Amino acid sequence: MPETPDTHVLVIHGPNLDMLGKREPDTYGTKTLDQINGEIKAEAERLNMAITPFQSNYEGAIVEQIHQALDGKYSGIIINPAAYTHTSVAIQDALAMVTVPVVEVHLSNIYKRESFRHHSMVSGVATGQITGFGSSGYLLALRALEQIV
């Protein structure tokens, strides 16, 4: 019988990521969010980790989810803030409060896109950032968390 995971990771997907598979497949790929979450879950199980995936198009709901990491429920956070990457002081402030490692993930390379996407409000409070590797970025983030938690 496998041992109970010691590491529980909150995986947050921001606005419009529920439309993956339909939305700009040349930029974001053809996998759906459910498929990506399935890949993340399988990798987490392989690493003896647990995940809680969460997606919202609403900034406040994302902030409230981050607050749950304040009570020791999670060992780390993986977040793709999507469009809120460039605008959300609220998400930045919420992440600054947590004491667990935070890995920022982006499916596309935000630095090869429009100039307004080059600035991340999250990167200054994140432990690290993975950008431009498609859905594999989430798996890389899990492996990084495995090493540091």
MDTraj code that builds the backbone (N, CA, C; nanometers):
import mdtraj as md
import numpy as np

residues = "MET PRO GLU THR PRO ASP THR HIS VAL LEU VAL ILE HIS GLY PRO ASN LEU ASP MET LEU GLY LYS ARG GLU PRO ASP THR TYR GLY THR LYS THR LEU ASP GLN ILE ASN GLY GLU ILE LYS ALA GLU ALA GLU ARG LEU ASN MET ALA ILE THR PRO PHE GLN SER ASN TYR GLU GLY ALA ILE VAL GLU GLN ILE HIS GLN ALA LEU ASP GLY LYS TYR SER GLY ILE ILE ILE ASN PRO ALA ALA TYR THR HIS THR SER VAL ALA ILE GLN ASP ALA LEU ALA MET VAL THR VAL PRO VAL VAL GLU VAL HIS LEU SER ASN ILE TYR LYS ARG GLU SER PHE ARG HIS HIS SER MET VAL SER GLY VAL ALA THR GLY GLN ILE THR GLY PHE GLY SER SER GLY TYR LEU LEU ALA LEU ARG ALA LEU GLU GLN ILE VAL".split()
xyz = np.array([
    [0.0848, -0.1177, 0.0000],
    [0.0000, 0.0000, 0.0000],
    [0.0892, 0.1238, 0.0000],
    [0.0636, 0.2217, -0.0905],
    [0.1481, 0.3419, -0.0952],
    [0.1330, 0.4241, 0.0325],
    [0.2423, 0.4910, 0.0670],
    [0.2354, 0.5748, 0.1865],
    [0.1559, 0.7019, 0.1581],
    [0.1044, 0.7616, 0.2639],
    [0.0272, 0.8845, 0.2525],
    [0.1209, 0.9984, 0.2145],
    [0.0842, 1.0773, 0.1141],
    [0.1716, 1.1881, 0.0748],
    [0.1928, 1.2883, 0.1873],
    [0.3183, 1.3291, 0.2058],
    [0.3516, 1.4338, 0.3021],
    [0.3351, 1.5723, 0.2413],
    [0.3417, 1.5782, 0.1103],
    [0.3398, 1.7053, 0.0392],
    [0.2063, 1.7220, -0.0322],
    [0.1364, 1.8313, 0.0001],
    [0.0069, 1.8612, -0.0613],
    [0.0202, 1.9979, -0.1290],
    [0.0006, 1.9993, -0.2598],
    [0.0226, 2.1194, -0.3397],
    [-0.1097, 2.1732, -0.3922],
    [-0.1299, 2.3016, -0.3739],
    [-0.2432, 2.3724, -0.4326],
    [-0.2024, 2.4181, -0.5721],
    [-0.2801, 2.3797, -0.6727],
    [-0.2529, 2.4184, -0.8117],
    [-0.3639, 2.5129, -0.8558],
    [-0.3273, 2.6388, -0.8785],
    [-0.4260, 2.7409, -0.9139],
    [-0.4131, 2.7772, -1.0613],
    [-0.5253, 2.7726, -1.1300],
    [-0.5343, 2.8128, -1.2704],
    [-0.6224, 2.9375, -1.2772],
    [-0.5717, 3.0431, -1.3371],
    [-0.6438, 3.1690, -1.3432],
    [-0.7440, 3.1787, -1.4568],
    [-0.7853, 3.3024, -1.4867],
    [-0.8946, 3.3259, -1.5809],
    [-0.8668, 3.2742, -1.7217],
    [-0.9708, 3.2248, -1.7814],
    [-0.9751, 3.1741, -1.9183],
    [-0.9046, 3.0403, -1.9376],
    [-0.8389, 2.9887, -1.8334],
    [-0.7721, 2.8596, -1.8483],
    [-0.8727, 2.7450, -1.8520],
    [-0.9957, 2.7722, -1.8117],
    [-1.1016, 2.6728, -1.8274],
    [-1.1380, 2.6546, -1.9753],
    [-1.0892, 2.7419, -2.0603],
    [-1.1177, 2.7349, -2.2036],
    [-1.0030, 2.6719, -2.2832],
    [-0.9034, 2.6184, -2.2140],
    [-0.7926, 2.5526, -2.2836],
    [-0.8463, 2.4411, -2.3726],
    [-0.7803, 2.4226, -2.4845],
    [-0.8263, 2.3262, -2.5841],
    [-0.9099, 2.3930, -2.6910],
    [-0.9756, 2.5030, -2.6554],
    [-1.0559, 2.5820, -2.7493],
    [-0.9902, 2.7165, -2.7772],
    [-0.9230, 2.7678, -2.6775],
    [-0.8699, 2.9039, -2.6827],
    [-0.7303, 2.9065, -2.7437],
    [-0.7133, 2.9756, -2.8547],
    [-0.5839, 2.9990, -2.9181],
    [-0.4893, 2.8799, -2.9075],
    [-0.5227, 2.7680, -2.9721],
    [-0.4403, 2.6480, -2.9591],
    [-0.2958, 2.6671, -3.0068],
    [-0.2718, 2.7612, -3.0981],
    [-0.1340, 2.7868, -3.1418],
    [-0.0492, 2.8452, -3.0293],
    [-0.1124, 2.9132, -2.9354],
    [-0.0418, 2.9731, -2.8222],
    [-0.0453, 2.8827, -2.7001],
    [-0.1614, 2.8237, -2.6710],
    [-0.1817, 2.7523, -2.5453],
    [-0.1904, 2.6002, -2.5597],
    [-0.1851, 2.5490, -2.6809],
    [-0.1925, 2.4049, -2.7018],
    [-0.3354, 2.3566, -2.7139],
    [-0.3497, 2.2270, -2.7337],
    [-0.4808, 2.1685, -2.7583],
    [-0.5343, 2.0888, -2.6395],
    [-0.4557, 2.0747, -2.5354],
    [-0.5019, 2.0013, -2.4173],
    [-0.6035, 2.0838, -2.3402],
    [-0.7022, 2.0138, -2.2862],
    [-0.8009, 2.0797, -2.2012],
    [-0.7446, 2.0924, -2.0593],
    [-0.8091, 2.1744, -1.9793],
    [-0.7672, 2.1883, -1.8404],
    [-0.7829, 2.0554, -1.7662],
    [-0.8873, 1.9804, -1.7952],
    [-0.9044, 1.8494, -1.7318],
    [-0.7891, 1.7558, -1.7665],
    [-0.7451, 1.7583, -1.8924],
    [-0.6318, 1.6748, -1.9320],
    [-0.5044, 1.7173, -1.8588],
    [-0.4824, 1.8475, -1.8496],
    [-0.3643, 1.8987, -1.7803],
    [-0.3700, 1.8612, -1.6327],
    [-0.4849, 1.8787, -1.5695],
    [-0.4980, 1.8404, -1.4291],
    [-0.4738, 1.6908, -1.4103],
    [-0.5164, 1.6093, -1.5063],
    [-0.4906, 1.4655, -1.5006],
    [-0.3413, 1.4353, -1.5052],
    [-0.2692, 1.5064, -1.5915],
    [-0.1234, 1.4891, -1.5996],
    [-0.0555, 1.5308, -1.4696],
    [-0.1013, 1.6425, -1.4137],
    [-0.0435, 1.6916, -1.2880],
    [-0.0698, 1.5898, -1.1769],
    [-0.1910, 1.5386, -1.1704],
    [-0.2268, 1.4413, -1.0666],
    [-0.1422, 1.3150, -1.0796],
    [-0.1249, 1.2650, -1.2019],
    [-0.0446, 1.1437, -1.2234],
    [0.1002, 1.1661, -1.1811],
    [0.1559, 1.2809, -1.2149],
    [0.2944, 1.3114, -1.1758],
    [0.3047, 1.3276, -1.0248],
    [0.2058, 1.3909, -0.9647],
    [0.2055, 1.4072, -0.8189],
    [0.2035, 1.2702, -0.7512],
    [0.1200, 1.1807, -0.7995],
    [0.1145, 1.0466, -0.7411],
    [0.2479, 0.9751, -0.7559],
    [0.3111, 0.9903, -0.8723],
    [0.4423, 0.9293, -0.8952],
    [0.5451, 0.9817, -0.7954],
    [0.5322, 1.1092, -0.7584],
    [0.6246, 1.1735, -0.6651],
    [0.5782, 1.1608, -0.5195],
    [0.4718, 1.0836, -0.4965],
    [0.4099, 1.0690, -0.3642],
    [0.3680, 1.2048, -0.3073],
    [0.3008, 1.2813, -0.3914],
    [0.2473, 1.4110, -0.3539],
    [0.0969, 1.4086, -0.3812],
    [0.0253, 1.4974, -0.3178],
    [-0.1173, 1.5161, -0.3452],
    [-0.1356, 1.6568, -0.4009],
    [-0.2369, 1.6735, -0.4849],
    [-0.2673, 1.8069, -0.5390],
    [-0.4145, 1.8388, -0.5186],
    [-0.4399, 1.9666, -0.5098],
    [-0.5762, 2.0185, -0.5151],
    [-0.5792, 2.1201, -0.6277],
    [-0.6396, 2.0840, -0.7416],
    [-0.6497, 2.1813, -0.8503],
    [-0.7672, 2.2759, -0.8269],
    [-0.7479, 2.3995, -0.8704],
    [-0.8515, 2.5023, -0.8547],
    [-0.8410, 2.5967, -0.9735],
    [-0.9543, 2.6291, -1.0336],
    [-0.9581, 2.7259, -1.1431],
    [-1.0680, 2.8253, -1.1156],
    [-1.0365, 2.9531, -1.1404],
    [-1.1399, 3.0557, -1.1313],
    [-1.1095, 3.1686, -1.2268],
    [-1.2158, 3.2279, -1.2755],
    [-1.2050, 3.3487, -1.3567],
    [-1.2166, 3.4733, -1.2703],
    [-1.2290, 3.4538, -1.1386],
    [-1.2528, 3.5648, -1.0466],
    [-1.1348, 3.5848, -0.9516],
    [-1.0853, 3.7051, -0.9500],
    [-0.9682, 3.7395, -0.8695],
    [-0.9898, 3.7097, -0.7211],
    [-1.1031, 3.7493, -0.6667],
    [-1.1308, 3.7280, -0.5248],
    [-1.1327, 3.5808, -0.4870],
    [-1.1856, 3.4963, -0.5737],
    [-1.1882, 3.3521, -0.5456],
    [-1.0467, 3.2958, -0.5410],
    [-0.9594, 3.3466, -0.6280],
    [-0.8190, 3.3029, -0.6278],
    [-0.7508, 3.3474, -0.4989],
    [-0.7745, 3.4704, -0.4577],
    [-0.7178, 3.5222, -0.3330],
    [-0.7643, 3.4369, -0.2148],
    [-0.8926, 3.4054, -0.2095],
    [-0.9450, 3.3237, -0.0997],
    [-0.8821, 3.1852, -0.0976],
    [-0.8571, 3.1302, -0.2145],
    [-0.7934, 2.9981, -0.2212],
    [-0.6494, 3.0059, -0.1686],
    [-0.5784, 3.1105, -0.2045],
    [-0.4417, 3.1295, -0.1544],
    [-0.4429, 3.1409, -0.0022],
    [-0.5411, 3.2089, 0.0532],
    [-0.5517, 3.2234, 0.1987],
    [-0.5558, 3.0878, 0.2696],
    [-0.6085, 2.9862, 0.2022],
    [-0.6153, 2.8536, 0.2631],
    [-0.4763, 2.7953, 0.2896],
    [-0.3762, 2.8462, 0.2219],
    [-0.2387, 2.7990, 0.2447],
    [-0.1815, 2.8558, 0.3737],
    [-0.2508, 2.9526, 0.4335],
    [-0.2018, 3.0132, 0.5575],
    [-0.2200, 2.9217, 0.6784],
    [-0.3095, 2.8243, 0.6673],
    [-0.3371, 2.7387, 0.7828],
    [-0.2574, 2.6083, 0.7829],
    [-0.1593, 2.5977, 0.6969],
    [-0.0754, 2.4779, 0.6934],
    [-0.1341, 2.3635, 0.6141],
    [-0.2431, 2.3883, 0.5431],
    [-0.3087, 2.2827, 0.4651],
    [-0.2223, 2.2382, 0.3464],
    [-0.1420, 2.3306, 0.2929],
    [-0.0625, 2.3015, 0.1743],
    [0.0865, 2.3170, 0.2030],
    [0.1659, 2.2375, 0.1310],
    [0.3119, 2.2440, 0.1416],
    [0.3716, 2.3376, 0.0370],
    [0.2947, 2.3690, -0.0657],
    [0.3408, 2.4561, -0.1728],
    [0.2255, 2.4947, -0.2628],
    [0.2516, 2.5946, -0.3468],
    [0.1512, 2.6431, -0.4416],
    [0.2146, 2.6502, -0.5799],
    [0.1411, 2.6003, -0.6777],
    [0.1735, 2.6236, -0.8186],
    [0.0613, 2.7120, -0.8702],
    [0.0975, 2.8233, -0.9311],
    [-0.0049, 2.9161, -0.9792],
    [0.0259, 2.9627, -1.1210],
    [-0.0771, 2.9534, -1.2047],
    [-0.0766, 3.0194, -1.3345],
    [-0.1831, 3.1281, -1.3234],
    [-0.1406, 3.2504, -1.2883],
    [-0.2391, 3.3566, -1.2686],
    [-0.3001, 3.4076, -1.3991],
    [-0.2503, 3.3580, -1.5123],
    [-0.3015, 3.3978, -1.6436],
    [-0.3006, 3.5505, -1.6560],
    [-0.4100, 3.6096, -1.7006],
    [-0.4132, 3.7547, -1.7223],
    [-0.3868, 3.8341, -1.5949],
    [-0.4187, 3.7753, -1.4796],
    [-0.3934, 3.8463, -1.3536],
    [-0.2442, 3.8587, -1.3222],
    [-0.1619, 3.7853, -1.3941],
    [-0.0163, 3.7954, -1.3773],
    [0.0287, 3.9400, -1.3845],
    [-0.0289, 4.0131, -1.4770],
    [0.0187, 4.1463, -1.5125],
    [-0.0551, 4.2585, -1.4408],
    [-0.1588, 4.2233, -1.3652],
    [-0.2435, 4.3291, -1.3106],
    [-0.2796, 4.3169, -1.1639],
    [-0.2656, 4.1993, -1.1038],
    [-0.3287, 4.1779, -0.9744],
    [-0.2372, 4.2009, -0.8541],
    [-0.2535, 4.3152, -0.7939],
    [-0.1864, 4.3435, -0.6673],
    [-0.2479, 4.2558, -0.5582],
    [-0.3767, 4.2255, -0.5681],
    [-0.4442, 4.1433, -0.4674],
    [-0.3850, 4.0022, -0.4621],
    [-0.3612, 3.9422, -0.5774],
    [-0.3007, 3.8085, -0.5808],
    [-0.1560, 3.8165, -0.5329],
    [-0.0841, 3.9185, -0.5742],
    [0.0533, 3.9377, -0.5268],
    [0.0564, 3.9487, -0.3740],
    [-0.0300, 4.0306, -0.3179],
    [-0.0345, 4.0478, -0.1727],
    [-0.0704, 3.9180, -0.1010],
    [-0.1645, 3.8417, -0.1551],
    [-0.2033, 3.7149, -0.0928],
    [-0.0864, 3.6163, -0.0949],
    [-0.0174, 3.6088, -0.2066],
    [0.0972, 3.5182, -0.2155],
    [0.2115, 3.5625, -0.1240],
    [0.2261, 3.6928, -0.1051],
    [0.3316, 3.7439, -0.0161],
    [0.3072, 3.7021, 0.1287],
    [0.1824, 3.6726, 0.1647],
    [0.1490, 3.6326, 0.3018],
    [0.1859, 3.4881, 0.3327],
    [0.1877, 3.4026, 0.2319],
    [0.2094, 3.2598, 0.2584],
    [0.3574, 3.2325, 0.2842],
    [0.3829, 3.1290, 0.3608],
    [0.5208, 3.0925, 0.3934],
    [0.5679, 2.9699, 0.3163],
    [0.4799, 2.9109, 0.2364],
    [0.5171, 2.7944, 0.1564],
    [0.5752, 2.8402, 0.0226],
    [0.6562, 2.7555, -0.0416],
    [0.7096, 2.7912, -0.1735],
    [0.5979, 2.8076, -0.2766],
    [0.6182, 2.9036, -0.3666],
    [0.5229, 2.9332, -0.4736],
    [0.5964, 2.9266, -0.6063],
    [0.5445, 2.8463, -0.6988],
    [0.6016, 2.8386, -0.8331],
    [0.4995, 2.8952, -0.9309],
    [0.5414, 2.9983, -1.0032],
    [0.4587, 3.0619, -1.1061],
    [0.4812, 2.9878, -1.2373],
    [0.3727, 2.9508, -1.3044],
    [0.3807, 2.8754, -1.4297],
    [0.3013, 2.9481, -1.5370],
    [0.3575, 2.9488, -1.6579],
    [0.2868, 3.0009, -1.7754],
    [0.3050, 2.9035, -1.8899],
    [0.1967, 2.8723, -1.9602],
    [0.2026, 2.7802, -2.0725],
    [0.2883, 2.8371, -2.1864],
    [0.2686, 2.9645, -2.2156],
    [0.3458, 3.0296, -2.3215],
    [0.4612, 3.1080, -2.2588],
    [0.5565, 3.1439, -2.3401],
    [0.6672, 3.2266, -2.2920],
    [0.6203, 3.3719, -2.2933],
    [0.5860, 3.4228, -2.1765],
    [0.5295, 3.5575, -2.1679],
    [0.6283, 3.6639, -2.2147],
    [0.7563, 3.6310, -2.2173],
    [0.8588, 3.7287, -2.2577],
    [0.8777, 3.7337, -2.4096],
    [0.8114, 3.6449, -2.4820],
    [0.8149, 3.6458, -2.6282],
    [0.6841, 3.6973, -2.6866],
    [0.5993, 3.7484, -2.5999],
    [0.4681, 3.7949, -2.6417],
    [0.4603, 3.9471, -2.6327],
    [0.3401, 4.0011, -2.6298],
    [0.3218, 4.1459, -2.6249],
    [0.3951, 4.2027, -2.5034],
    [0.4432, 4.3257, -2.5169],
    [0.5266, 4.3845, -2.4114],
    [0.4535, 4.3960, -2.2776],
    [0.3217, 4.4168, -2.2780],
    [0.2512, 4.4283, -2.1500],
    [0.2560, 4.2975, -2.0715],
    [0.2820, 4.1856, -2.1380],
    [0.2896, 4.0559, -2.0704],
    [0.4281, 4.0304, -2.0097],
    [0.5236, 4.1164, -2.0356],
    [0.6603, 4.0939, -1.9876],
    [0.6760, 4.1201, -1.8390],
    [0.5813, 4.1889, -1.7786],
    [0.5900, 4.2183, -1.6356],
    [0.4945, 4.1278, -1.5579],
    [0.5487, 4.0617, -1.4554],
    [0.4673, 3.9762, -1.3701],
    [0.4596, 4.0359, -1.2307],
    [0.3387, 4.0572, -1.1830],
    [0.3169, 4.1028, -1.0457],
    [0.3523, 3.9908, -0.9468],
    [0.3474, 3.8681, -0.9921],
    [0.3670, 3.7513, -0.9064],
    [0.5143, 3.7150, -0.8890],
    [0.5955, 3.7382, -0.9900],
    [0.7338, 3.6886, -0.9862],
    [0.8138, 3.7418, -0.8681],
    [0.7837, 3.8607, -0.8212],
    [0.8571, 3.9174, -0.7085],
    [0.8297, 3.8489, -0.5761],
    [0.7205, 3.7727, -0.5676],
    [0.6884, 3.7008, -0.4438],
    [0.6946, 3.5492, -0.4630],
    [0.7155, 3.5038, -0.5862],
    [0.7246, 3.3606, -0.6134],
    [0.8655, 3.3104, -0.5838],
    [0.8738, 3.1839, -0.5500],
    [1.0033, 3.1189, -0.5303],
    [1.0740, 3.1051, -0.6644],
    [0.9974, 3.0756, -0.7693],
    [1.0523, 3.0601, -0.9033],
    [0.9431, 3.0694, -1.0074],
    [0.9862, 3.0749, -1.1332],
    [0.8930, 3.0911, -1.2456],
    [0.9327, 2.9942, -1.3562],
    [0.8323, 2.9285, -1.4157],
    [0.8527, 2.8400, -1.5298],
    [0.7608, 2.8894, -1.6400],
    [0.8175, 2.9228, -1.7538],
    [0.7391, 2.9837, -1.8603],
    [0.7794, 2.9270, -1.9958],
    [0.6786, 2.8975, -2.0796],
    [0.7051, 2.8617, -2.2177],
    [0.7165, 2.7142, -2.2490],
    [0.6891, 2.6250, -2.1543],
    [0.7027, 2.4816, -2.1792],
    [0.5678, 2.4117, -2.1898],
    [0.4628, 2.4879, -2.2146],
    [0.3309, 2.4286, -2.2247],
    [0.2900, 2.3636, -2.0937],
    [0.2082, 2.2610, -2.1025],
    [0.1591, 2.1963, -1.9812],
    [0.2702, 2.1256, -1.9042],
    [0.3815, 2.0979, -1.9675],
    [0.4963, 2.0378, -1.8975],
    [0.5479, 2.1286, -1.7873],
    [0.5210, 2.2571, -1.7964],
    [0.5645, 2.3508, -1.6933],
    [0.5085, 2.3160, -1.5564],
    [0.3856, 2.2662, -1.5533],
    [0.3264, 2.2260, -1.4252],
    [0.4020, 2.1070, -1.3655],
    [0.4432, 2.0137, -1.4510],
    [0.5159, 1.8961, -1.4036],
    [0.6544, 1.9357, -1.3542],
    [0.7173, 2.0283, -1.4244],
    [0.8466, 2.0806, -1.3790],
    [0.8317, 2.1502, -1.2445],
    [0.7216, 2.2210, -1.2274],
    [0.6957, 2.2898, -1.0999],
    [0.6800, 2.1893, -0.9857],
    [0.6108, 2.0788, -1.0115],
    [0.5964, 1.9751, -0.9086],
    [0.7325, 1.9190, -0.8695],
    [0.8163, 1.8931, -0.9701],
    [0.9500, 1.8386, -0.9410],
    [1.0340, 1.9390, -0.8633],
    [1.0184, 2.0665, -0.8945],
    [1.0911, 2.1689, -0.8195],
    [1.0436, 2.1721, -0.6742],
    [0.9129, 2.1660, -0.6533],
    [0.8605, 2.1656, -0.5175],
    [0.9052, 2.0418, -0.4406],
    [0.9123, 1.9298, -0.5096],
    [0.9587, 1.8069, -0.4442],
    [1.0986, 1.8278, -0.3845],
    [1.1802, 1.9046, -0.4527],
    [1.3169, 1.9276, -0.4082],
    [1.3279, 2.0266, -0.2925],
    [1.2309, 2.1161, -0.2809],
    [1.2486, 2.2250, -0.1821],
    [1.1528, 2.2210, -0.0640],
    [1.0528, 2.1318, -0.0651],
    [0.9633, 2.1268, 0.0523],
    [0.9994, 2.0097, 0.1431],
])
top = md.Topology()
chain = top.add_chain()
for i, resn in enumerate(residues, 1):
    res = top.add_residue(resn, chain, resSeq=i)
    for name in ("N", "CA", "C"):
        top.add_atom(name, md.element.get_by_symbol(name[0]), res)
traj = md.Trajectory(xyz[None], top)
